[in-house]
Amino acid sequence: MEEINDLMKVRREKLSSIEAKGQNAYGKKFEVSSTIEDVKSTYNADTPITVCVAGRVMTWRGHGKALFFDIKDGTGTMQVYTKLNDLEPESFEALKETDIGDILGVKGEVFKTRTGEITIKLSQYTLLAKSLRPLPEKWHGLTDVETRYRQRYVDLIVNPEVMDVFKKRSRIIKEIRSILDKKGYLEVETPMMQSIPGGAIARPFKTHHNALGIDLYLRIAPELFLKRLLVGGMEKVYEINRSFRNEGISPRHNPEFTMLEAYAAYADYQDMMDLTEEIICGVAKSVLDTQCLKYQNASLDLKRPWERLGFHEAIEKYADVKLDQEKDVPALAKKLEVKFDPGMIDDAILLEIFDEKVEPNLVGPVFIVDYPARLCPLTKIKEGHPDIAERFELYLGGQEVANAYSELNHPIIQRDKFEKQIEDHINEGEVKSIDYDYIRALEYGMPPAGGLGIGIDRLVMILTNMTNIRDVILFPQMKPEPNE
């Protein structure tokens, strides 16, 4: 159990004193008339107004019979001023016991000080929540990364730039919805617990349903359920979904993550490229008011159309090899010092080479197109090229942000590919089952379609210039604290 330090003891003593007087240190509803941002933006010296705002005390300055403090709500920070004659003596003395971090409701007339600062002249206040823990020291803030992620609530209080990132994240998702809604896509919800995880190759989280007496898996992707809806006649659908993969944690990977998946009947992967450009350009314009992004040391020009580069051509360009002269792919990987698992098929080894030698160079925006067909069991084959799938991945700032297919809708070929996929991928921990109900759905007839997946977390990283995925997830997965 965590020890209570001296500062916390003092605050608990103040709480006891307040409650001993029969007062409530954790107040009831407070009628807020304005946000701080509204007060500042509408201030007019010729029209005096009285406002009620609520927020957290962030600074405190006492000067004899006068008190100044800054109060912060979700929109900004504002100075509050009062002096002994403005309040009842008992109320004034009680106010002096306020600690930084306390949440107050304040009422008063708005005026501008001689230094030009818009200020509330306090006439009444209410203690709404007593803070028993001191906030991090003002000039140093909350800087320890582990603590920031684990105590995001404090991080949001003391680091305004963190609050800004998550406000932008909310606006980004809202704009994505707006774009898709205007284009006639229907937002839907699909199961997060599935008897057979599908739609991607990944290790799932396993759970057990007591009432049904069966094992279930947290979804690794919603794809197969969304395509069932195409069979059912929903011709444009999307889901902004939470998916789960029981794999490593890194600056680009969190076990629980957010994706957009969208499907359009009678379309293909070329149409999904257009949609991807429209979504990302639209979001950048709406949220950042620009089409030119700065990501770390790179400049990303979103002017359309974006570059298209073939998968094999990209390897030749950035690994400086000629694939038609390198018939022994395992030997090529060894020459390039790229690690791979024994038993991998050649195309899977090529993907390892791509990930290590090509991906970091893809500042983009660039669509990597036409992947090896054996790596894409849910994708249509490119006409006239039996070993190539109609698939693309979008790269921005050296990382994959989107993935899309021309969706395979031939039920017999799809079943054969599922069976071949089980042979090709023999990774321990993967669920090796075929979703026969999905095959049955295809047998009723699914229209040709284009499908798109965009990693929301990674897109937010790019748009907010963050290098770690945990900086754009409010509560990233962490190891338990030692005393938990």
N, C-alpha and C positions, 0 to 999 in steps of 0.2 A: 504493500500500500504506500502511495506517495506521501512523503512527509509534508506538513504544512509549515511553510517558512514564516519568518517574522512579519513580512508585509501582508501575507494572507491572514495572519493572526489579528493584525490591526484591523483589517477590513471586516473580519468576522465579529470583532468587538463592536465596530460601528453598526453592523447589522443587528446585533443583540440590543444595542442601545435604542435603535429605531423601533424595534419590535416591543421593547419594554415600555415605550411610550404609547403603545397601542396603535402605532402607525404601520402602514403596509409598505414594505420595501420592494414588493413585486406587484405593481399596481394593476388596475383593471383597464378596460378600454379607454383610449385617449383619442378624442376627436381631432384629427389632423386637418387643418384647413388648406395647407400648401406644402409642396416640397421645397427644399432649399433652392433648388435650381429655378423653380417658378418664382420664388420670392425675389431672387437676384435679377432674373430676366425681365420682370415686370415692374421693378421699383421705379417710382416716379416721385421726386421730392415735392411736387405740387399736390400730390394726392396721398396724404398720410393713411396708412392702413395698419390694422392690428392683425397679426397672424398667429396661428398655432402650429408649431412644428415639433417633431420628435426625432430623437437620434441619440448617438453615443457621444459622451464628452471625450474630446481628444486632447485638449490642452487646458491648462488652468493657470490663471494669473490673478493674484490678489494684491490690491494696493490700498491698504488701510480700510476705509469704509466703502471701497469700490471693488467689484469683482468682474473679471473678464474670463470668458471661456469659449472654446470653439466646440460646436456641436455638429455631428456628421450624420447625415441620413444616406439613403441609397443613391442620391443624386449629387451630393456635394457637401461642402463644409461651410459653416457660417459663424460669425462671431456673435456672442450674446454678452450684454453688459447690464449690470445693475449696481445700485448703491444702497446704502442702508435705508435711506428715506423712501425708497421705492417699494420696500417690502416690510411686513411686520417684523420687528426685531427678532422674534423667535424663529421665524421662517428664514430670515437672513443668516442667522447663526447656523441653522440646520444646513443651509445651502453651502456654507463654508466647509462642511464635512464631506462634500462631494469628492469622489475619487475619479481619476481618469479611467474611463471604461464604463462608468455608470451610464444608464440609459434614462434620459429625462424627456418629459414633455414640457415645452415652454410656450408661454404666451406673452406677446408684447408688441409694441409699435415699432415699425421699421424706420430706421433713419440712417444717415450717412455721417461717419465721423469726420473730424477735421483732416484726417489722412486719406479720406475717400473710401473707407471700407464700409460696405453695407452691413448693418448691424441690427440686431433685435434688442430693444430696450425692455428688459424683463419686468413684467408686472405680476406674473404668476408662474409657478412651476409645479410639476408632479414627478416624484421619483417612480420610475416604471420598472426598473430592474437594477438591483445593486450588484456591481461586479466584485466578486470575491477573489479574482485572480488579476494581478497587474498585467497590463499589456507589455509587450517587449519594449525595451528602452527606446525612447523617441528617436534618437539619432542613429541607432544601429538597426532597429527594426527586427523583423523575423527573417533572418538570412540563412539559417541552417536548412538545407534542402530537405533532409529527412523530416524535420519538424514541420516544415511548410506543407509538405504533402499529407502528413499524418494529421495535422491540426489546420486543415484548410480554412476553418472558420476564423482562426486568428490571422492567417495569411490574408484573407479578404479584408479584414479590418485595417491592417497596418500597411498593406502594400497596394496602393491604388491601381498600379499598373496590372495587378493580378485581377482585380475586379473588372478592369477594362477588357481583358482577354475574354473573360467569361460572358460579359455583355455582348461582345462581338460574336462569340460562339452562338449565342441565342439568336442574334440577328441573322447570322449565316444560315442556320437551319430554317428560320422563318422565311428567308428569301428563297431557299431551295424549294420549300413547299409552295410558295407563291408562284414560282416559275412553272412547276409541274402542274399545279392546279389550273393555271391559265391555259396550259397546253392540253387540257382534257384528261390528265391522269387522275385516277381514283386512288386515294390513300386507303390502304387496307392494313389489317393485322393478321399475322400468321403465328402458329404455335412456337413458343420458346422451348418447350419440352417435346422431344420427338423420340419415337421408338427406334428410328434409324436416322442418324445424322447424315445429311447429304448436302450437295450443292458446292462442296469444296473438299479438298484433301487436308485434313487436320485431325489432331487428337482431341476428342471431345471430353467434357466433364460428364461424369456419370452420376445418376441419382436413382432413387427407388420410389415408386408410387405404391404406398401401402394398400390403398383401397383396391387397386387393380392387380396388385401382386406382380408387377412387372418392373424391369429396369427401363429407365428413360435417360435421354441425353440432352443436355443443354445445346441448343442449335449452334452449329458452326456457320450456317448461312440460311437465309429463308428461301433460297432460289427455287427449290422443287415445289414448294407450296404456292409460290407466286405464279409459277408456270401452270400449275393445276387450274389457277383462276383464268388463264388464257384459254384453256380448254373449255372452261365453263362459260365463256363469252364476255368476260371482262377484258376489253381489248387494250386498255392502257392502265397499268397498275403500278403503284410504288409503295414502299415501306421504308421508313426511317427506323431502323431496327437495332436492337442490342443483340450481339452475337458473342459467342464464348469459344475460346480455343485454349486447351490445356497444354500450353507450350511456354516457351521462355518469355522473360520480361526484359525489355531493352528500351533504349531511347525511342524506338519506333514501334514497339509492340507492348500491348497491355492485354491480359487474358480476357478482359471484358471490354468490348469496343463498340463503336457506333458506326453503322453503314447506311448508305442509301442504296437500295436496289430498285430498279425501275425496268419495266418490260413493256414493249409496244408490239402488238400484232402487226403483221404485214410489213415489218421493217427488218433491217439487218445491222451489222456492226458499223457500216458507214454512217447510217442514220444516228447510231449511238455516239459516234465521234462528234457529229454536229450538235447533238443534245449536250454532250459533255462540255464542249466549248461554250455553248449558250449558258449553261448553268454556272460555270466558274467565272466567265466574263461578267455575267449578270450579278453574281454575288459580289465580285470585286468592285464593280461600279456602285452597287447599292450600299455596301457596308464601308468600303474604303475610299470610294469616289476616285478610283484610278484604274487603269488597265496596265500599269507598269509597277510591278512589285519589287521590293527589296527583300531578298531572303538570304540572311547571313552576308556573305560577300558576293552574292550573285544578283544580277538584275534579270527579272522575268518579265518579258514583254508578251502580254496576252493578246496582242493584235492577231485577229483571225485572217486566214486559216493557219493552224499549227502544223509543224513539221510531222511528216510520216516517214518512219524508217523501219525496214524489215528486221525481224529478229536475227536472222543469220547475217545480214549486212551489218548490223550493229556490232556483232561479235567480231567480224572481220575488221571493222573500222577501229574499235577501241582495244581489242586484244592483239591487233596487228598480225593476223593470221589469214591464210587462204584455206577455207574449209574444204574446197574441192581437192586440195592437196594433202589434207589431214584426214585420212580415212579411219585411222585408229583414234577414236575420240578419247578413250581412257589415257592413251599415251600423250595426247595433246594436253589434257588436264594436268598430267604430271609435269609436263614441260612448262606449263604456265604456273605451276605450284598451287593448283586449285585442288582442295580436298574433296573427295566424294566417297560414298559408301560402296563397298564391293557388292556387285549384283545389280547396280543401277543400270538401266538401259541407257543407250547413248544419248538420247534426247534429254533425259534427266540430268546427265552429266553436263551437257551443253547449257542447261539452265543454271547449274552451279557456276559454270564459267561466266555466264551472263551476269549473274548476281554479283560476282566478285570483281570482274574486270570491266563490265560495261555500266552497270547501274550508277556507280558514283559519278560518272562523267555526264549523266543525262540531266543537265541543268534545265533544259526544256523551256517552254512546254513542248514535248515531243511524244507522239504516239508511236510505240513500238508495235508493229503489226505482223500478222501472219506467223503464228507460233507453230512449232511442231505438233502435228495432229495427235500424237500419242500422249501429249501432256494436257490435252483438252477434251476429255470424254463427253462433255455436254455441248460441244460446238460442231457446227456444220463444216464440212470439208470445202476448201476453196476449189471452185470449178476448174478442172484441168490440172490440179495440183493435189494428188491424193495424199501426200504427206504433210500438207499445210492446212491449218485450221483458220477460219475467219474469226480471229480474235485480236484484240488490241489491249495494251496496257498504257496508261498515261503516266508520264514521269514529269515531275516538277521538283526542282531543287535537289536532284539526285535521289529521289525516292518515288516509289510507285504510289499513285493517288487514286487511280481508277482502273477498272478491268471490265471488258465487255466482249460479248460474243454475238455472232449470228447463231441463234439457238437451234440445236439439233432437234428435229421433230419427227424423225423416222423411228417408230417404236422398236423395230427389229434390230436396226443398227445400234440404237441406244442401249438395248439389252446386251448386245455383243460387246459394246465398249465398256459397259459396267463390269462385265465379266473379265475383260482384258485388263481393266484398271486394277482389279483385285490381284491379278497375276503380276502386274508391273510394280505395284507399291506394296512392299512387304515390311513396312515399318512397324515395330512393336508398339502396341497400344492403339493402333487404328482399328476402327470398327469395319470389319470386312463383311458387309451385308449389302444386298441389292434391294433397293426400294421398288418392290414389284408393283405396289399400288401406283407409283408414278408411271411405270411402264404401261399399266392398265389405262391410266388417264390418257397417255399418248395414243393408245390404240383407238380411242374415241375420236382422235384427230385434234392436233394442236396446230393453229395457223403458224406459218413462218413468222419469226419474231426476232427482234433485237433485244438484248438484255444488257443492263449496265449496273455496275457496282462502283460506288465512290466511298472511299474511307473518309468519313466525316472528321475523325480526330486528326488524321494527317492533313486534310485540307485546311482545317483550322490552324494547325501548326504553320503551314505555309503562309496563310493570310495574316497571321499575327506575329510572324517571324520568331517562332519558338523552335528550339532544337530537340526538346524532349517531350514525348507524347504525354508524360505525366503533368506537364505544365498546362495542358488544355483539357484535362479530365479532372473534374472537381474532386473526386475521391478515388484516386488510383489504388490498385491493389498493393498492399504493403504486408511485410511480415509482422506478426503480432509484436507488441512491445514486450519486453522481458517480464513485466509484472501483470500481463494480461492472462 
